[in-house]
């Protein structure tokens, strides 16, 4: 299935632009406003990307209502050295062990931004930050 947009966008994975949350709408057959996934069930790539994000941000993660884990809890999950890769793998093992869940809300493209796409390609941006809050989306 193609999820590409814009000139020369073939092979890219995201539309570049602004998104808005999809609300439940019986006329469009959208009935769910979010879905919860077990971290264990995510693809290895998704697990790695999330763990890398948490490591980079040194995040506290809520794995059950009111229960948090973070970088200081990685010790039992570290095997060997303390390299970036070993810390990311420790995050993955810890989040699986804690039965971490992620809630994902569906979004839809509100406005395509070719200039944003070109700028990201020009600077070689390998990934980006995602937000549904317009105040979080600043200039490139």
LUMZAVEX-347320 format. One line per 10 residues: number of its first residue (from 1); their letters; for each residue x, y, z of N, C-alpha, C, O. Coordinates in nm, 4 decimals. Layout:
% residues N
NUM	a	X Y Z X Y Z X Y Z X Y Z  ...
% end
This chain:
% residues 140
1	xxxxxxxxxx	0.0851 -0.1170 0.0000 0.0000 0.0000 0.0000 0.0902 0.1242 0.0000 0.1863 0.1319 0.0766  0.0589 0.2189 -0.0848 0.1404 0.3403 -0.0935 0.0947 0.4438 0.0081 -0.0239 0.4749 0.0192  0.1920 0.4964 0.0820 0.1663 0.6041 0.1776 0.2584 0.7207 0.1452 0.3156 0.7816 0.2356  0.2729 0.7516 0.0195 0.3675 0.8532 -0.0236 0.2921 0.9730 -0.0797 0.1805 0.9604 -0.1302  0.3549 1.0882 -0.0699 0.2921 1.2071 -0.1244 0.3994 1.3051 -0.1667 0.5065 1.3116 -0.1066  0.3703 1.3800 -0.2690 0.4617 1.4847 -0.3124 0.5528 1.4376 -0.4239 0.5747 1.3176 -0.4402  0.6058 1.5313 -0.5007 0.6972 1.4974 -0.6086 0.8200 1.4255 -0.5539 0.8734 1.4643 -0.4499  0.8641 1.3233 -0.6218 0.9850 1.2485 -0.5854 0.9785 1.1899 -0.4448 1.0819 1.1728 -0.3803  0.8598 1.1593 -0.3973 0.8466 1.1072 -0.2614 0.8520 0.9553 -0.2570 0.8477 0.8968 -0.1488  0.8614 0.8904 -0.3730 0.8637 0.7443 -0.3755 0.9788 0.6929 -0.2901 1.0921 0.7393 -0.3020
11	xxxxxxxxxx	0.9485 0.5973 -0.2045 1.0484 0.5416 -0.1157 1.0550 0.6087 0.0196 1.1282 0.5629 0.1074  0.9811 0.7150 0.0387 0.9780 0.7836 0.1673 0.8641 0.7245 0.2499 0.7755 0.6587 0.1953  0.8661 0.7473 0.3799 0.7703 0.6810 0.4663 0.6673 0.7723 0.5298 0.5679 0.7240 0.5839  0.6881 0.9017 0.5246 0.5943 0.9927 0.5909 0.5478 1.1022 0.4974 0.6221 1.1473 0.4102  0.4256 1.1436 0.5164 0.3815 1.2674 0.4550 0.4438 1.3806 0.5359 0.4529 1.3705 0.6582  0.4860 1.4861 0.4714 0.5424 1.6000 0.5427 0.4358 1.7076 0.5543 0.3830 1.7544 0.4534  0.4044 1.7464 0.6755 0.3041 1.8496 0.6935 0.2460 1.8472 0.8328 0.3078 1.7972 0.9268  0.1274 1.9012 0.8450 0.0577 1.9057 0.9730 -0.0473 1.7961 0.9761 -0.1101 1.7642 0.8752  -0.0645 1.7397 1.0943 -0.1624 1.6344 1.1161 -0.2617 1.6791 1.2222 -0.2331 1.7678 1.3026  -0.3784 1.6166 1.2211 -0.4759 1.6401 1.3275 -0.5267 1.5040 1.3745 -0.5281 1.4070 1.2987
21	xxxxxxxxxx	-0.5679 1.4989 1.4993 -0.6228 1.3757 1.5552 -0.7540 1.3420 1.4860 -0.8327 1.4307 1.4529  -0.7763 1.2146 1.4649 -0.9013 1.1681 1.4048 -0.9982 1.1392 1.5186 -0.9710 1.0565 1.6057  -1.1095 1.2071 1.5167 -1.2121 1.1846 1.6181 -1.3066 1.0760 1.5690 -1.3179 1.0517 1.4489  -1.3740 1.0115 1.6625 -1.4733 0.9117 1.6265 -1.5821 0.9777 1.5426 -1.6402 1.0781 1.5838  -1.6098 0.9213 1.4245 -1.7041 0.9824 1.3323 -1.7821 0.8736 1.2597 -1.7271 0.8080 1.1712  -1.9092 0.8528 1.2947 -1.9882 0.7471 1.2316 -2.0038 0.7656 1.0805 -2.0208 0.6673 1.0085  -1.9985 0.8892 1.0314 -2.0131 0.9126 0.8880 -1.8933 0.8632 0.8085 -1.9075 0.8268 0.6918  -1.7754 0.8615 0.8701 -1.6557 0.8146 0.7999 -1.6142 0.6758 0.8473 -1.5086 0.6263 0.8078  -1.6946 0.6132 0.9300 -1.6705 0.4802 0.9834 -1.5486 0.4729 1.0744 -1.4978 0.3639 1.1007  -1.5012 0.5871 1.1228 -1.3928 0.5875 1.2206 -1.4563 0.5752 1.3576 -1.5283 0.6650 1.4012
31	xxxxxxxxxx	-1.4303 0.4651 1.4254 -1.4949 0.4416 1.5535 -1.3993 0.4472 1.6705 -1.4426 0.4696 1.7835  -1.2703 0.4274 1.6471 -1.1794 0.4298 1.7601 -1.0948 0.5562 1.7566 -1.0529 0.6021 1.6504  -1.0711 0.6106 1.8736 -0.9884 0.7304 1.8808 -0.8488 0.6984 1.9307 -0.7619 0.7854 1.9283  -0.8245 0.5752 1.9763 -0.6899 0.5312 2.0112 -0.6894 0.3798 2.0232 -0.7939 0.3156 2.0338  -0.5692 0.3251 2.0212 -0.5532 0.1809 2.0367 -0.4293 0.1579 2.1226 -0.3288 0.2274 2.1076  -0.4369 0.0611 2.2116 -0.3262 0.0297 2.2995 -0.2531 -0.0935 2.2464 -0.3154 -0.1935 2.2105  -0.1201 -0.0847 2.2421 -0.0365 -0.1947 2.1957 0.0588 -0.2355 2.3067 0.1105 -0.1503 2.3789  0.0818 -0.3631 2.3203 0.1852 -0.4129 2.4106 0.3200 -0.3894 2.3439 0.3368 -0.4204 2.2260  0.4148 -0.3356 2.4170 0.5486 -0.3117 2.3646 0.6070 -0.4409 2.3066 0.6724 -0.4386 2.2023  0.5833 -0.5530 2.3743 0.6351 -0.6823 2.3301 0.5875 -0.7194 2.1901 0.6572 -0.7915 2.1188
41	xxxxxxxxxx	0.4715 -0.6721 2.1500 0.4138 -0.7097 2.0219 0.4586 -0.6207 1.9064 0.4274 -0.6492 1.7908  0.5311 -0.5136 1.9365 0.5770 -0.4235 1.8312 0.6889 -0.4872 1.7517 0.7534 -0.5808 1.7990  0.7127 -0.4379 1.6318 0.8238 -0.4869 1.5507 0.9554 -0.4529 1.6200 0.9611 -0.3616 1.7023  1.0601 -0.5262 1.5868 1.1918 -0.4994 1.6461 1.2370 -0.3572 1.6145 1.2984 -0.2910 1.6982  1.2067 -0.3109 1.4943 1.2446 -0.1744 1.4557 1.1745 -0.0709 1.5415 1.2355 0.0274 1.5836  1.0447 -0.0929 1.5679 0.9693 0.0004 1.6514 1.0190 -0.0006 1.7947 1.0318 0.1047 1.8573  1.0473 -0.1205 1.8474 1.1014 -0.1299 1.9827 1.2323 -0.0533 1.9926 1.2534 0.0237 2.0862  1.3200 -0.0750 1.8953 1.4506 -0.0098 1.8979 1.4361 0.1424 1.8905 1.5029 0.2157 1.9635  1.3473 0.1892 1.8009 1.3279 0.3334 1.7852 1.2757 0.3961 1.9141 1.3208 0.5037 1.9535  1.1808 0.3294 1.9799 1.1276 0.3834 2.1050 1.2327 0.3820 2.2145 1.2474 0.4797 2.2879
51	xxxxxxxxxx	1.3062 0.2714 2.2261 1.4096 0.2609 2.3284 1.5186 0.3647 2.3054 1.5684 0.4251 2.4004  1.5554 0.3851 2.1808 1.6567 0.4856 2.1472 1.6073 0.6255 2.1862 1.6840 0.7065 2.2384  1.4804 0.6529 2.1610 1.4209 0.7819 2.1982 1.4256 0.8010 2.3504 1.4657 0.9069 2.3987  1.3842 0.6973 2.4261 1.3844 0.7068 2.5718 1.5266 0.7255 2.6244 1.5484 0.8024 2.7181  1.6226 0.6565 2.5652 1.7622 0.6698 2.6084 1.8148 0.8101 2.5787 1.8793 0.8720 2.6633  1.7872 0.8593 2.4589 1.8353 0.9925 2.4201 1.7772 1.0999 2.5123 1.8469 1.1937 2.5511  1.6498 1.0857 2.5467 1.5825 1.1847 2.6308 1.6003 1.1583 2.7796 1.5612 1.2406 2.8624  1.6593 1.0436 2.8142 1.6715 1.0031 2.9544 1.5348 1.0126 3.0221 1.5195 1.0727 3.1285  1.4367 0.9516 2.9570 1.2963 0.9645 2.9951 1.2581 0.8790 3.1149 1.3176 0.7743 3.1404  1.1578 0.9259 3.1874 1.0835 0.8431 3.2808 0.9626 0.7919 3.2042 0.8935 0.8689 3.1374
61	xxxxxxxxxx	0.9370 0.6622 3.2138 0.8297 0.6000 3.1373 0.7281 0.5408 3.2340 0.7643 0.4662 3.3249  0.6011 0.5743 3.2142 0.4944 0.5167 3.2965 0.4542 0.3834 3.2352 0.3984 0.3793 3.1256  0.4828 0.2730 3.3067 0.4513 0.1409 3.2524 0.3220 0.0850 3.3075 0.2623 -0.0035 3.2462  0.2779 0.1339 3.4202 0.1448 0.1068 3.4742 0.1012 0.2352 3.5416 0.1846 0.3172 3.5798  -0.0263 0.2525 3.5560 -0.0759 0.3784 3.6131 -0.0043 0.4098 3.7456 -0.0192 0.3392 3.8453  0.0739 0.5184 3.7420 0.1441 0.5629 3.8613 0.2783 0.4964 3.8870 0.3470 0.5338 3.9821  0.3180 0.3996 3.8059 0.4467 0.3316 3.8223 0.5389 0.3703 3.7074 0.5028 0.3574 3.5904  0.6572 0.4174 3.7417 0.7501 0.4679 3.6421 0.8812 0.3898 3.6454 0.9188 0.3329 3.7479  0.9494 0.3883 3.5323 1.0859 0.3376 3.5254 1.1646 0.4332 3.4367 1.1078 0.5060 3.3552  1.2949 0.4316 3.4539 1.3781 0.5235 3.3776 1.5212 0.4752 3.3705 1.5494 0.3597 3.4024
71	xxxxxxxxxx	1.6121 0.5623 3.3291 1.7519 0.5236 3.3088 1.8160 0.4619 3.4327 1.9005 0.3731 3.4213  1.7764 0.5085 3.5505 1.8363 0.4558 3.6733 1.7934 0.3123 3.7023 1.8509 0.2477 3.7899  1.6934 0.2613 3.6303 1.6437 0.1252 3.6504 1.7026 0.0250 3.5520 1.6647 -0.0921 3.5544  1.7935 0.0674 3.4664 1.8481 -0.0185 3.3613 1.9474 -0.1221 3.4129 1.9682 -0.2240 3.3470  2.0096 -0.0993 3.5289 2.1166 -0.1855 3.5796 2.0945 -0.3344 3.5616 2.1793 -0.4015 3.5028  1.9834 -0.3886 3.6102 1.9624 -0.5335 3.5987 1.9481 -0.5827 3.4533 1.9578 -0.7026 3.4271  1.9257 -0.4925 3.3624 1.9022 -0.5301 3.2218 2.0259 -0.5104 3.1340 2.0263 -0.5476 3.0167  2.1300 -0.4522 3.1916 2.2534 -0.4287 3.1156 2.3362 -0.5560 3.1140 2.3647 -0.6138 3.2189  2.3743 -0.5993 2.9950 2.4617 -0.7150 2.9790 2.5939 -0.6656 2.9241 2.6007 -0.6197 2.8101  2.6987 -0.6746 3.0040 2.8290 -0.6324 2.9548 2.8514 -0.4846 2.9750 2.8157 -0.4284 3.0785
81	xxxxxxxxxx	2.9116 -0.4214 2.8742 2.9505 -0.2807 2.8827 2.8335 -0.1851 2.8872 2.7170 -0.2248 2.8876  2.8682 -0.0594 2.8906 2.7672 0.0452 2.8993 2.7734 0.1294 2.7718 2.7824 0.2520 2.7778  2.7685 0.0636 2.6586 2.7675 0.1341 2.5308 2.6268 0.1828 2.5017 2.5308 0.1432 2.5678  2.6161 0.2690 2.4021 2.4839 0.3180 2.3609 2.3946 0.2002 2.3213 2.2782 0.1940 2.3609  2.4492 0.1075 2.2435 2.3702 -0.0077 2.1972 2.3254 -0.0948 2.3143 2.2116 -0.1418 2.3162  2.4141 -0.1169 2.4126 2.3756 -0.2021 2.5261 2.2684 -0.1337 2.6110 2.1811 -0.2006 2.6663  2.2746 -0.0005 2.6216 2.1726 0.0720 2.6976 2.0382 0.0667 2.6252 1.9344 0.0504 2.6893  2.0388 0.0799 2.4936 1.9140 0.0721 2.4169 1.8539 -0.0675 2.4301 1.7331 -0.0818 2.4490  1.9385 -0.1711 2.4201 1.8884 -0.3079 2.4374 1.8369 -0.3305 2.5788 1.7409 -0.4051 2.5984  1.8994 -0.2671 2.6776 1.8506 -0.2768 2.8153 1.7122 -0.2125 2.8278 1.6247 -0.2660 2.8958
91	xxxxxxxxxx	1.6928 -0.0981 2.7624 1.5606 -0.0341 2.7613 1.4570 -0.1316 2.7042 1.3483 -0.1467 2.7598  1.4910 -0.1967 2.5942 1.3966 -0.2897 2.5316 1.3597 -0.4008 2.6293 1.2416 -0.4294 2.6488  1.4600 -0.4638 2.6910 1.4324 -0.5732 2.7862 1.3505 -0.5232 2.9049 1.2583 -0.5911 2.9500  1.3843 -0.4033 2.9561 1.3116 -0.3502 3.0706 1.1654 -0.3224 3.0344 1.0749 -0.3582 3.1099  1.1422 -0.2592 2.9200 1.0048 -0.2268 2.8809 0.9236 -0.3533 2.8554 0.8043 -0.3570 2.8857  0.9863 -0.4565 2.8002 0.9162 -0.5839 2.7826 0.8846 -0.6458 2.9187 0.7736 -0.6940 2.9412  0.9818 -0.6443 3.0083 0.9641 -0.7021 3.1408 0.8548 -0.6297 3.2201 0.7794 -0.6927 3.2943  0.8467 -0.4991 3.2042 0.7478 -0.4183 3.2770 0.6113 -0.4198 3.2089 0.5171 -0.3565 3.2567  0.6004 -0.4925 3.0964 0.4759 -0.5007 3.0191 0.4255 -0.3624 2.9802 0.3072 -0.3308 2.9927  0.5198 -0.2809 2.9322 0.4894 -0.1450 2.8875 0.3881 -0.1482 2.7739 0.3956 -0.2328 2.6848
101	xxxxxxxxxx	0.2945 -0.0560 2.7780 0.1928 -0.0419 2.6734 0.2049 0.0974 2.6139 0.2402 0.1933 2.6825  0.1753 0.1065 2.4872 0.1764 0.2360 2.4207 0.0388 0.2592 2.3599 -0.0185 0.1710 2.2960  -0.0121 0.3785 2.3809 -0.1414 0.4152 2.3228 -0.1161 0.4998 2.1993 -0.0465 0.6011 2.2051  -0.1730 0.4575 2.0886 -0.1544 0.5281 1.9624 -0.2898 0.5787 1.9143 -0.3856 0.5023 1.9020  -0.2957 0.7065 1.8878 -0.4193 0.7686 1.8381 -0.4067 0.7886 1.6874 -0.3021 0.8325 1.6397  -0.5112 0.7571 1.6123 -0.5044 0.7784 1.4676 -0.5012 0.9274 1.4334 -0.5652 1.0095 1.4992  -0.4261 0.9594 1.3302 -0.4167 1.0973 1.2824 -0.4405 1.0980 1.1323 -0.4295 0.9954 1.0652  -0.4734 1.2159 1.0813 -0.4895 1.2320 0.9379 -0.4128 1.3558 0.8944 -0.3952 1.4501 0.9716  -0.3681 1.3541 0.7718 -0.2943 1.4667 0.7181 -0.3885 1.5855 0.7028 -0.4938 1.5735 0.6402  -0.3518 1.6988 0.7590 -0.4335 1.8190 0.7487 -0.3821 1.9106 0.6390 -0.4601 1.9777 0.5715
111	xxxxxxxxxx	-0.2516 1.9131 0.6218 -0.1936 2.0053 0.5240 -0.0551 1.9546 0.4845 0.0326 1.9401 0.5696  -0.0355 1.9277 0.3556 0.0944 1.8836 0.3058 0.1868 2.0041 0.2934 0.1432 2.1128 0.2556  0.3147 1.9846 0.3255 0.4104 2.0945 0.3232 0.5333 2.0530 0.2421 0.6260 1.9919 0.2953  0.5332 2.0864 0.1145 0.6444 2.0509 0.0261 0.7735 2.1189 0.0696 0.8810 2.0600 0.0579  0.7647 2.2425 0.1197 0.8849 2.3115 0.1659 0.9485 2.2382 0.2837 1.0709 2.2272 0.2909  0.8671 2.1884 0.3752 0.9183 2.1108 0.4872 0.9883 1.9857 0.4344 1.0993 1.9532 0.4764  0.9226 1.9165 0.3426 0.9818 1.7960 0.2839 1.1177 1.8280 0.2215 1.2156 1.7584 0.2484  1.1249 1.9307 0.1401 1.2509 1.9674 0.0737 1.3586 2.0050 0.1752 1.4747 1.9673 0.1593  1.3209 2.0787 0.2786 1.4178 2.1193 0.3804 1.4729 1.9983 0.4545 1.5932 1.9899 0.4792  1.3853 1.9046 0.4901 1.4312 1.7842 0.5601 1.5252 1.7019 0.4722 1.6261 1.6502 0.5202
121	xxxxxxxxxx	1.4926 1.6899 0.3450 1.5814 1.6185 0.2526 1.7145 1.6910 0.2414 1.8203 1.6281 0.2429  1.7094 1.8221 0.2302 1.8304 1.9039 0.2141 1.9253 1.8904 0.3334 2.0467 1.8815 0.3151  1.8713 1.8887 0.4540 1.9574 1.8797 0.5720 1.9880 1.7358 0.6111 2.0613 1.7111 0.7068  1.9311 1.6402 0.5362 1.9586 1.5001 0.5637 1.8980 1.4507 0.6935 1.9558 1.3651 0.7605  1.7826 1.5034 0.7295 1.7179 1.4640 0.8548 1.6800 1.3160 0.8503 1.6009 1.2759 0.7649  1.7351 1.2334 0.9410 1.7060 1.0909 0.9378 1.5727 1.0557 1.0020 1.5159 0.9506 0.9720  1.5221 1.1410 1.0892 1.3921 1.1166 1.1528 1.3407 1.2489 1.2055 1.4067 1.3517 1.1904  1.2253 1.2476 1.2663 1.1676 1.3723 1.3148 1.0875 1.3506 1.4403 1.0649 1.2373 1.4827  1.0455 1.4579 1.4984 0.9610 1.4507 1.6162 0.8157 1.4595 1.5714 0.7827 1.5318 1.4774  0.7305 1.3858 1.6391 0.5899 1.3820 1.6042 0.5100 1.4486 1.7153 0.5313 1.4203 1.8332
131	xxxxxxxxxx	0.4190 1.5360 1.6784 0.3318 1.6000 1.7754 0.2002 1.6333 1.7090 0.1958 1.6700 1.5916  0.0930 1.6202 1.7850 -0.0372 1.6634 1.7338 -0.0734 1.7999 1.7885 -0.1820 1.8509 1.7609  0.0157 1.8595 1.8653 -0.0070 1.9910 1.9230 0.0628 2.0960 1.8377 0.1855 2.0949 1.8272  -0.0124 2.1859 1.7772 0.0475 2.2846 1.6882 0.1536 2.3682 1.7580 0.2507 2.4097 1.6947  0.1367 2.3939 1.8882 0.2360 2.4746 1.9593 0.3685 2.4019 1.9722 0.4706 2.4659 1.9976  0.3705 2.2678 1.9552 0.4943 2.1897 1.9614 0.5663 2.1869 1.8271 0.6834 2.1495 1.8203  0.4977 2.2258 1.7212 0.5567 2.2192 1.5870 0.6144 2.3558 1.5552 0.5415 2.4492 1.5219  0.7445 2.3663 1.5658 0.8095 2.4938 1.5415 0.8680 2.4991 1.4024 0.8459 2.4088 1.3217  0.9423 2.6041 1.3740 1.0058 2.6146 1.2419 1.1143 2.5086 1.2276 1.1719 2.4642 1.3269  1.1419 2.4688 1.1054 1.2474 2.3707 1.0800 1.3808 2.4348 1.1100 1.4848 2.3706 1.0957
% end
